């Protein structure tokens, strides 16, 4: 079937132009391709094309600079930007200047064709008002596929006030992403206020969030301004939302539903003029099943979910991250350093339980403690070995699974100095072990549940039930 719509392609790489022309032609579209930004602009001015696909770096002009010009003369013409400069700033600039979508190179042809279909089917958007351009400061680092998806998501969200839920292990950069949403978003002129739910005594958390009136409780000698008021016109970052006590969850839900709140001891409603970004390292769905977190609040907060991958899932980003952290160490006054290829290989062999934060701390130690300009694998290995938790006294050989579990349980107890959770502790610990085990086995069998059940020694129906209970992602069509 022939589609009468025409796609305009601009890329200085002949191979890219050929591949795109053939793929789009097979899908029925008419195609015009050029290596010149000037030629693309002439076609646009002449009213040609129903969609533009342009590279960023071209001989005569930057493709990003073309986007706002195209949107001014033809607001209804969608533009898809491609780039091998796979950074957050590229994705952000593409979104800020009015691009319909940003695709990092290399890209999957099926994904590109899907983007083309969406762009041509999308309803006409209002004309873009070009705002303040993004600077060159790089808030997020990495070129892995997982990070590319995060860049694209964050770039899209900077033009909205949607509530965002960021999940990820400690040290993955949840506050960094929340700050990027604020610093490059529509509310960047307002304050960014962060509050860590796990760090505030439960009896004070409502006053911290919503403020209090004089005399509302013992010690309230003056009116106190809460974080919602402090963040007016800006962004309120609710870190470790999974540790919020039930009574505060109820009040927060009411604020999200009604758009206003009252201070503790107050009666006059105050409009909540903030963007909410929440974050947690916990599995909130598991917390909901355990009765520790309100399901209705979860759905109010989880409007746009962003999962930050642990560093072990994006090892290819380690060289870029290490260089970035060494540059930051130099900027703070530490000596300039670089890593040998062998040192980088050693970094990729580490498990990184502390994620990017652990890598940053390591780079600062290496910059401060070692005289040589090029850090070798021996130095990296010495610092990583020094940083690893000490083995139990009397333990021989590698740490056993039982010892590892016991060590983590001791850390869990130490983190709850006010007492252990009084409900479902046994089920909670079992779920913490069961979830990664099933995830590991399903990954090893590429989602084949028959093989996974055999490996685990479980009945297939039992495995299916556990997958549903633990809300585990499963590769469809494999077993």
C-alpha positions in Angstrom: 0.0 0.0 0.0 1.4 3.4 -1.0 1.2 6.3 1.4 1.0 9.7 -0.2 2.8 11.4 2.6 6.4 12.5 2.1 9.2 12.2 4.6 12.1 14.7 4.3 15.5 13.3 5.5 18.6 15.4 6.2 21.8 13.6 7.2 25.4 14.0 5.9 26.0 10.2 6.2 25.1 8.6 2.9 24.7 5.2 4.5 22.1 6.6 7.0 20.2 8.3 4.1 20.1 5.1 2.1 19.0 2.9 5.0 16.2 5.3 6.0 15.0 5.9 2.4 14.8 2.2 1.8 13.0 1.4 5.1 10.5 4.2 4.7 10.0 3.4 1.1 9.2 -0.2 1.9 6.6 1.1 4.4 4.9 3.0 1.6 6.1 6.6 2.2 7.5 9.0 -0.3 11.0 10.0 0.6 13.3 13.0 -0.2 16.8 12.9 1.2 19.7 15.4 1.4 23.0 15.9 3.1 22.4 19.7 3.3 20.5 21.7 5.9 20.1 24.4 3.3 18.3 22.1 0.9 16.1 20.8 3.7 15.2 24.4 4.6 14.3 25.2 1.0 12.0 22.1 0.8 10.3 23.2 4.1 9.8 26.8 2.8 8.3 25.5 -0.4 5.7 23.6 1.6 7.1 20.1 0.8 7.0 17.2 3.2 4.7 15.9 5.9 7.5 15.0 8.4 11.2 15.9 8.8 13.9 13.6 10.1 17.1 15.5 10.6 20.6 14.8 12.0 22.1 17.3 14.4 25.7 17.7 13.0 25.7 18.6 9.3 28.3 20.5 7.2 26.4 23.7 6.8 24.2 24.1 9.9 23.3 22.4 13.2 20.1 20.5 12.8 18.9 21.6 16.2 19.0 25.2 15.0 16.7 24.4 12.2 13.9 23.1 14.5 12.6 26.4 15.9 12.8 28.0 12.4 10.8 25.1 10.9 8.2 25.4 13.8 7.9 29.2 13.1 7.1 28.8 9.4 5.2 25.5 9.6 4.0 24.8 13.2 2.1 21.7 12.1 5.2 20.0 10.6 6.7 17.4 13.0 10.5 17.2 13.3 12.3 14.1 14.5 15.9 14.7 15.5 18.7 12.1 15.3 22.1 12.4 16.9 25.2 10.4 17.7 25.8 13.0 20.4 23.9 10.8 22.8 23.7 13.1 25.9 21.0 14.5 28.1 21.6 18.0 26.8 21.0 16.9 23.2 17.7 15.3 24.1 16.7 18.4 26.2 17.6 20.9 23.5 15.6 18.8 20.9 12.5 18.9 23.2 13.0 22.6 24.1 13.2 23.7 20.5 10.0 21.8 19.5 11.1 18.5 18.1 8.5 15.8 18.2 11.0 13.1 19.2 14.7 12.6 19.7 16.4 9.3 18.6 20.0 8.5 19.6 22.2 6.8 17.1 22.5 3.9 16.5 18.7 3.4 16.5 16.4 0.5 15.8 14.6 0.8 12.5 11.4 -0.6 14.0 11.5 2.1 16.6 12.0 4.8 14.0 9.1 3.6 12.0 6.9 3.6 15.1 8.0 7.2 15.8 7.1 8.2 12.2 3.7 6.6 12.6 3.1 8.4 15.9 4.3 11.7 14.5 2.0 11.6 11.5 -1.0 10.5 13.5 -0.5 12.9 16.4 -3.0 15.8 16.6 -1.7 19.2 15.8 0.1 20.8 18.8 0.2 24.4 19.6 3.0 26.5 18.3 6.2 26.2 20.5 7.4 29.3 22.3 11.2 28.9 22.4 12.3 29.5 25.9 15.7 29.9 27.5 18.2 27.6 25.8 19.9 24.9 27.9 23.5 25.5 28.8 26.3 23.0 28.4 26.3 21.9 32.0 25.8 18.1 32.0 23.5 17.0 34.9 23.2 13.4 33.7 26.0 11.2 32.3 25.9 8.0 30.2 25.3 6.7 26.7 23.8 3.3 27.5 20.4 2.4 26.1 18.8 2.7 29.6 20.2 6.2 30.1 19.1 7.3 26.6 15.5 6.4 27.5 15.8 8.4 30.7 17.1 11.4 28.8 14.2 11.3 26.4 11.7 10.9 29.2 13.1 13.8 31.3 13.4 16.0 28.2 9.7 15.5 27.5 8.7 16.1 31.1 10.5 19.5 31.3 7.6 21.0 29.3 4.9 19.7 31.8 4.0 19.9 35.5 3.1 16.2 35.7 3.8 14.4 39.0 6.8 12.0 38.7 7.8 9.0 40.7 11.5 8.1 40.5 12.6 4.6 41.7 16.0 3.1 42.0 18.6 1.8 44.4 20.5 4.2 46.7 23.2 6.1 44.8 21.6 5.9 41.4 21.0 9.6 41.2 17.3 10.1 42.1 17.8 13.6 43.4 19.9 14.5 40.4 17.1 13.6 38.0 14.6 15.5 40.1 16.8 18.6 40.0 17.1 18.2 36.2 13.3 18.1 35.9 13.3 21.4 37.9 16.3 23.2 36.6 15.3 22.7 32.9 11.5 22.8 33.4 8.8 25.4 33.4 9.2 26.1 37.1 13.0 26.7 37.1 12.4 30.3 38.3 10.9 29.0 41.5 12.5 27.2 44.5 13.5 23.5 44.6 12.7 22.2 48.0 13.7 18.6 49.1 12.6 16.7 52.1 13.7 13.2 53.1 10.8 11.4 54.7 13.2 8.8 56.4 15.1 11.6 58.2 12.2 13.3 60.0 10.5 12.0 63.2 7.0 10.8 62.3 5.4 13.1 64.9 6.9 16.1 63.1 6.5 15.2 59.5 3.0 16.8 59.0 4.3 20.1 60.5 7.4 19.9 58.2 5.3 19.4 55.1 2.3 21.7 55.8 3.5 24.1 58.5 1.8 24.8 61.8 0.0 27.6 63.6 1.2 29.1 66.8 0.1 27.0 69.8 -0.8 24.0 67.5 1.3 21.7 69.7 3.7 22.0 72.7 6.7 24.1 71.6 5.0 25.8 68.7 5.7 29.3 69.9 5.4 30.9 66.4 3.8 30.0 63.1 5.9 27.6 61.1 6.1 27.6 57.3 6.0 24.1 55.8 7.8 22.7 52.7 4.6 23.1 50.5 4.6 26.8 51.2 8.4 27.1 50.8 8.2 25.4 47.4 5.4 27.6 46.0 5.9 28.2 42.3 8.6 25.6 42.2 9.2 21.9 42.8 8.8 19.8 46.0 11.0 16.7 46.0 9.7 14.0 48.4 12.6 11.7 48.9 12.2 8.2 50.3 8.4 8.5 50.0 8.1 4.9 51.0 9.1 5.8 54.6 6.2 8.3 55.0 4.0 7.3 58.0 0.3 6.4 57.2 -1.3 9.5 58.8 0.9 11.8 56.7 0.1 9.7 53.6 -3.6 10.4 54.2 -3.0 14.2 54.3 -0.7 14.1 51.3 -3.4 12.2 49.3 -5.9 14.9 50.2 -3.5 17.6 48.9 -3.0 15.8 45.6 -6.8 15.3 45.2 -7.9 18.8 46.2 -4.9 21.0 45.3 -4.9 22.7 48.7 -3.9 22.0 52.3 -4.2 23.5 55.8 -1.5 24.0 58.4 -1.4 21.9 61.5 -3.8 23.7 63.8 -5.0 25.9 61.0 -8.4 26.2 59.3 -7.8 28.4 56.2 -7.0 26.3 53.1 -3.8 27.2 51.2 -3.5 26.5 47.5 -0.7 24.0 46.7 1.2 25.6 43.9 4.0 23.1 43.5 5.2 20.3 41.2 5.6 17.0 43.0 8.5 14.7 42.3 8.7 11.7 44.6 11.5 9.1 44.9 12.1 5.8 46.7 14.5 2.9 46.8 11.7 0.6 48.1 9.3 -1.6 46.1 6.1 0.4 46.8 3.9 -2.3 45.3 5.2 -4.7 47.9 4.7 -2.1 50.6 1.1 -1.8 49.4 0.6 -5.6 49.7 2.0 -5.3 53.2 -0.3 -2.5 54.2 2.5 0.0 54.6 1.7 2.3 51.8 -1.7 3.6 50.4 -2.5 2.2 47.0 -4.5 5.4 46.1 -1.6 7.6 47.0 0.7 5.4 44.9 -1.4 6.0 41.8 -1.6 9.7 42.5 2.2 9.9 42.7 3.1 7.4 40.0 1.7 9.5 37.1 5.0 9.2 35.2 7.4 6.5 36.6 11.1 6.8 36.0 13.3 3.8 37.0 17.0 4.5 37.4 19.1 1.5 36.6 21.8 0.4 39.0 25.3 0.9 37.8 25.8 -2.9 37.3 23.2 -2.7 34.6 25.0 0.0 32.6 28.7 -0.9 32.9 29.4 0.6 29.5 28.8 4.0 31.1 31.6 3.6 33.6 34.3 5.2 31.5 32.2 8.3 30.9 31.1 8.5 34.6 34.7 8.0 35.8 36.0 10.8 33.6 33.1 13.1 34.7 33.8 12.5 38.4 37.6 13.0 37.9 36.8 16.3 36.2 34.6 17.3 39.1 37.3 16.3 41.5 39.8 18.5 39.6 37.3 21.4 39.6 37.1 21.1 43.4 40.9 21.5 43.7 42.2 17.9 43.6 45.0 16.9 41.1 44.1 16.1 37.5 44.0 12.3 37.0 43.2 9.8 34.3 42.6 6.0 34.3 44.6 3.4 32.4 42.6 0.9 30.2 43.3 -1.8 32.7 42.0 0.3 35.5 38.8 0.9 33.6 38.5 -2.9 33.0 38.8 -3.4 36.8 36.1 -0.9 37.5 33.8 -2.9 35.2 34.3 -6.0 37.2 33.1 -4.5 40.4 29.5 -5.1 41.6 28.9 -1.4 42.7 26.5 -1.9 45.6 26.7 1.9 46.1 26.1 2.7 42.5 27.3 6.0 40.9 27.7 7.5 44.3 30.2 4.8 45.2 32.1 5.4 41.9 32.3 9.1 42.6 33.7 8.6 46.0 36.3 6.2 44.6 37.4 8.7 41.9 37.8 11.4 44.6 39.9 9.1 46.7 42.1 8.1 43.8 42.6 11.7 42.9 43.5 12.7 46.4 45.7 9.8 47.5 47.8 8.7 44.5 50.7 10.7 43.1 50.7 9.3 39.6 48.8 11.1 36.9 47.5 7.9 35.3 45.8 5.6 37.9 46.5 1.9 37.2 44.5 -1.2 37.9 46.6 -2.0 41.0 45.6 1.3 42.7 41.9 0.7 41.7 42.0 -2.8 43.0 43.6 -1.7 46.3 40.9 0.9 46.9 38.0 -1.4 46.0 39.3 -4.1 48.3 39.8 -1.6 51.1 36.2 -0.4 50.7 34.6 -3.8 50.7 32.8 -4.8 54.0 35.0 -6.8 56.3 34.4 -10.5 56.5 32.9 -12.0 59.6 35.5 -13.0 62.3 36.5 -16.6 61.8 35.0 -16.8 58.3 37.1 -18.8 55.8 37.0 -18.4 52.1 34.4 -16.5 50.1 31.4 -15.2 51.9 28.5 -17.6 51.8 24.9 -16.7 50.9 23.9 -17.2 54.6 26.7 -14.9 55.7 25.7 -12.3 53.1 22.0 -12.4 54.2 23.0 -12.2 57.9 25.2 -9.1 57.1 22.4 -7.3 55.3 19.9 -8.2 58.1 22.3 -6.7 60.7 22.5 -3.5 58.6 18.7 -3.5 58.3 18.4 -3.8 62.1 21.0 -1.0 62.6 19.0 1.3 60.3 15.9 0.9 62.4 17.2 2.1 65.8 13.7 2.9 66.9 12.7 -0.8 66.6 12.0 -3.3 63.8 8.8 -3.1 61.8 6.1 -4.9 63.8 4.2 -6.4 60.9 5.0 -9.0 58.3 8.8 -9.0 59.0 9.1 -12.7 58.0 7.2 -12.3 54.7 9.1 -9.0 54.0 12.5 -10.7 54.4 11.5 -13.7 52.3 10.2 -11.4 49.5 13.5 -9.5 49.5 15.4 -12.7 48.8 12.7 -14.3 46.5 12.4 -11.4 44.2 16.1 -11.1 43.0 16.3 -14.9 42.8 13.3 -15.2 40.4 14.5 -12.2 38.5 17.9 -13.7 38.1 16.6 -17.1 36.9 14.0 -15.6 34.5 16.8 -13.5 33.1 19.1 -16.5 32.7 16.3 -18.4 30.9 15.3 -15.4 28.8 11.8 -15.5 30.3 11.2 -19.2 29.6 9.0 -20.1 32.5 9.3 -23.9 31.9 13.1 -23.8 32.1 12.9 -21.3 35.1 10.5 -23.6 37.0 12.8 -26.6 36.4 15.9 -24.7 37.5 14.1 -23.5 40.7 12.5 -26.8 41.5 9.0 -25.3 41.4 5.8 -26.3 39.7 5.2 -24.0 36.7 1.8 -22.8 38.2 3.6 -22.0 41.4 6.1 -19.9 39.5 3.4 -18.1 37.6 1.6 -17.3 40.9 4.9 -15.9 42.4 5.5 -13.8 39.3 2.1 -12.2 39.7 2.4 -11.8 43.5 5.9 -10.1 43.2 4.8 -8.1 40.1 7.9 -9.2 38.2 8.3 -8.2 34.5 8.3 -11.1 32.1 9.5 -11.4 28.6 6.3 -12.3 26.6 6.2 -15.2 24.2 9.0 -17.2 25.9 7.5 -20.1 27.8 
